[in-house]
Amino acid sequence: MPERKATALWDRNIVNGALRDSIRKFDPRIQARNPVMFVVEVTAAAVTVILLRDVIAGSKLIGFELQIAIWLWFTVGFANFAEAMAEGRGKAQADNLRRTRTETQARQIKEGREIMVPATSLRRGDVVLVKAGEVIPGDGEVIEGVAAVNEAAITGESAPVIRESGGDRSAVTGGTTVISDWIKVRITANPGETFLDRMISLVEGAKRQKTPNEIALSILLAGLTIIFMLVCVSLYPFALYGGTPLSLPVLVALLVCLIPTTIGGLLSAIGIAGMDRLVQHNVLAMSGRAVEAAGDVDTLLLDKTGTITLGNRMASEFIATLEVSLEELADAAQLASLADETPEGRSIVVLAKRNYNLRGRELAEKDAQFIPFSAQTRMSGVDVGGRRIRKGAADQVVKFARDNGGAIPAELAPIVERISRSGGTPLVVADGPRILGVIHLKDVIKEGIRERFARLRAMGLRTVMITGDNPLTAAAIANEAGVDDFRAEATPETKLQLIRDEQAQGKLVAMIGDGTNDAPALAQADVGIAMNAGTQAAREAGNMVDLDSNPTKIMEVVEIGKQLLITRGALTTFSIANDVAKYFAIIPALFVIGYPELQSLNIMHLATPQSAILSAVIFNALIIVALIPLALRGVKYRPLGAASILSRNLLIYGLGGVIIPFIGIKAIDLIISALQLA
């Protein structure tokens, strides 16, 4: 499945839209959600009022105050722009999804008659008939029929999928297209409540809620803001005592430079960008909380059928008895399966065709009579040309051979037992009285999943397979898939209790599933990833939906979650180090006139106190713009331990946050002095 193409970082349409949204976000009601930037906006408004007063009074400080006011407003605007850019990338994805909608007519079944109605008029519970070439008018469950469905509008994948009534492949999504046969669908969502509507809302970020860590960080930033407000207020009497001209605009500018405006301005953009990166991998997160939790997951639970395995047992091997050739066994097995439309039956035909070049069977001319499988006989087969070929459960086929006067080969029982012990299903094949051999049916592990589990293990995640199979079969599949542990004969209650037990130990649990029986566990898990190909109940219970229905996608989900946390941590480290550096860069230059002893700390030798504060304000605004690309792309994730990540953050972002302000402020000070702006 191809990933959705990432929108260019500085796409012109997104930038233009972000500029418009930045203006809207100056609304104090919007800014109030971000305490740090709200303080900056209030101080910018205060300086503007003072500027207007001084303009009327004819003050000599108008030029300086005007520059301070402009750069304070720019600081708020740049923070708004960062958030709007992150939202704009989501809106671009939403526009792509909206283009998949189409005004279509639906064949509603009402009182036994077909009535053509607009798709927008359908309501939950209505039944519609969808034929080949028609668009499915709304989300629903297949209640009759089987059809191939093109879900490219949702997943981007052109290969069709099979949707049929019953089981875990009955859910269909509005906007997808039936390309063969027909299905009857019971609508499960009203207009505005469909899966596509939810996708659009989610990728636009309209319902994004702050995560617990994000709330905690906001409280920390608010606390630091209050502390620096007290610091700045306490500096005022010292300035008066030392004879330093510390006007209210200067005091306000100092406050803005010292509070954590960098991370405060980028915090929202980081969270929105994390959800956007998931969309690019065709995974929809219902909240930022789910993305964040994915980064801290300790245990991953996976349903076996349809998640680790393809969902149907497939023929993998023909094992002939001693006096029978493999070609003869394959020929008989294929003949017995030609009319078998089950996945198992088709896989037998394909295996015989691939390994023994058996094809082109014209049985219609031979008056072949096919024997369908039944729960009573537990066999199926064909009567053709005087032959009676059967395949099925070992005990039933053995009885069939004996009833026809045959003898049972001694080697049959060990073959059947070996296949059963390996977790497979043995199908015995007989031609009248002769036992020809055994077909080995086995669960087919999805390609690449063992390697993915190995990488998850390296990242510190424990993988547990959950299945309703017997312990013998479960052990074989678990060993082949490479999971760390498994639970056999699991019921929905077992899955739910296992998640609760893990959570009781303080662990964060992710669950991947696709069936209705997985819904309780998906709802309980900290990260519930539902396969889009699964049931409606599973998709509604999870807090993430994998549009590709690929369980190996958990790797990208976890990495993006960790990337979000690492990015937030890195930029927080940079921001706090940045503020500390600005404090030691500005204070000596600002107070050196009143307190000459501070000259030894004025290592940057900034030109004047006014130049020092203006340089810091300008740097404070520009650094937000410089970090927008990093906030949107995220810090590159590497599978390192917590101690290593902390050391790396301190070395790169902590040390960088200390050094860069000294360089940046000094460079701006030189420009201001050269242009005589202060």
Buried (B, 14 or more C-beta within 10 A) or exposed (E): BEBBEBBEEEBEEBBEBBBEBBEEBBEEEBBEEBBBBBBBBBBBBBBBEBBEEBEEEEBEBBEBBBBBBBBBBBBBBBBBBBBBBBBBBBBBBBEBBEEBBEEBEBBBBEEEEEEEBEBEEBEBEBBBBBEEEBBBBBBBBBEBBBBBBBBBBBBBBEEBBEBBBEEBBBBBBBBBBBEBBBBBBBBBBBBEEBBBBBBBBBBBBEEBEBBEBBEEBBEBBBEBBEEBBEBBEEBBEEBEEBEBEBBEBBBBBBBBBBBBBBBBBBBBBBBBBBBBBBBBBBBBBBBBBBBBBBBBBBBBBBBBBBBBBBBBBBBBBBBBBEEBEBBBBBBBBBBBBBBBEEBBBBBBBBBBBEBBEBEEBEBEEEEBEBBEBEEEBEBBBBBBEEBBBBBBBBEBBBBBBBEBEBEBBEBBEEBBEBBBEBBBBBBBBBBBBBBBBBBBBBBBBBEEBBEBBEBBBEBEBBBBBBBBBEBEBBBBBBEBBBBBEBBBEBEBEBBBBBBEEBBEEEBBBBBBBBBBBBBBBBBBBBBBBBBBBBBBBBBBBBBBBBBBBBBBBBBBBBBBBBBBBBBBBBBBBBBBBBBBBBBBBBBBBBBBBBBEEBEEBBEBEBBBBBBBBBBBBBBBBBBBBEBBEBBBBBBEBEBBEEEEBBEBBBEBBBBBBBEBBBEBBBEBBBEBBEEEBB
